[in-house]
């Protein structure tokens, strides 16, 4: 998704509006799955994979990263939580260590109808 910068427009408002429109057509599962793909593009270490246990319980695992610090683990979880909140999803994200990585459990508490503007 791209946006063109126009004079007088706040980039944050444009991005927020595009995200909210996108959220109307995306399931929470697809957003979490894309988060694992974004991880792979942004960070050249380890492997991130996501899958659904059921529509209200999603899992993302980051493997092959024994070097993750506590702040890394918390930051990734907070980013997933914040991204879903921006897209109108209220979730609870927990994490636990797995061999050479971390597992994030994303529990969908509610889906808010996004409003544009």
N, C-alpha and C positions, 0 to 999 in steps of 0.2 A: 504494500500500500504506500503510495507516495502522495506528497502534498506539495503544492507550488506556493512559495512564499510571495505574498502580495503586500505592497506597502500598506501600512496601517493595520495589519492583522497580527494578532498575538499568536505566535507559533504554538504555544501551549493550548490555546482554545481550539485551534485547528486540529491538533493531534488528539485532544480529548474528544472532540466531535467525531472524528474519523473512528476512533476506538469504540465509541458508544454505538455508532452505526454498525460497525463490524460485529459487535457483541450481539446484536439482534439476530444475526445469522450464524452464529457459532455456538457450538455446545461447549460446556466447560471442559469436557474431555478433549475436544480438538484444541482448545487453548493450552491445556497442560501438555499435550503431545507436541504442539509447536514450541513450547518452552524448552523441551528437551532438544529440539532441533536448533533453536537459537543458542542454547548453551554450546552445542558443537561448533557453531559458527564463531562464537565470541571467544571461546576458550579452547586452546589447542591441546589440552591435556584431558585425559580420561574420556569416558563414554557416558552419555546421559540417555536413558530410555524411560518412556512413560507408557502406562497402560491403565485401564479401568478395571477395578474390582467389581464395581457396579456404578450406576450413574451418579451416585452421591459419594463415592469413595474412589479416589484416583491415586495412583502411585507414580512417583518419579524417582528413579535410582541413578545416582552418579557413582560410577565404578572406575576402577583403575586410578584412584586419586587418594593414596594413603597419606599424601602431604597436606590434605585440607586442614586448615586450622579451625578452631571454634568460630572465629569471626567469619570465615568463609562459609561455613555450614549455616550459620544464622543468617548471613546476608543473602544467600541463595533462597532460603525459605521465605525471608521477608520480601524478596523481589517477586516470587511466585504469588504470595499473598497480595501484594500491592497491585500487581498486574490484573489479577482477577477482580479485585475491588474496583479498579478503574473500569472494568468491563461489566460491572453490575452484579458481581457474584460475592456473596458473603461466605467466606470459607474459614476453616481452621486448619492450619498447616502444622504438622508435627514432624520431627525428624528423629532418626536413630542411626547409630553407626552400623554399617555392614562391613564385610570383609573388603578392605581397600577402598572404602567409600562411605556413602551416606544414602539412606532411603528417606524420602519425604512422603508422608501420607497426607493427602489433601481431602478434607471432609467438607462437602458442600452443605452449608447450613440453610441458605436460601438464595434464590435468584431474583434480583431486583429488576424491574423493568427499567431499562436505561432511558433517560430523557436527554434529548439533544438540546444543547445550549447552556 
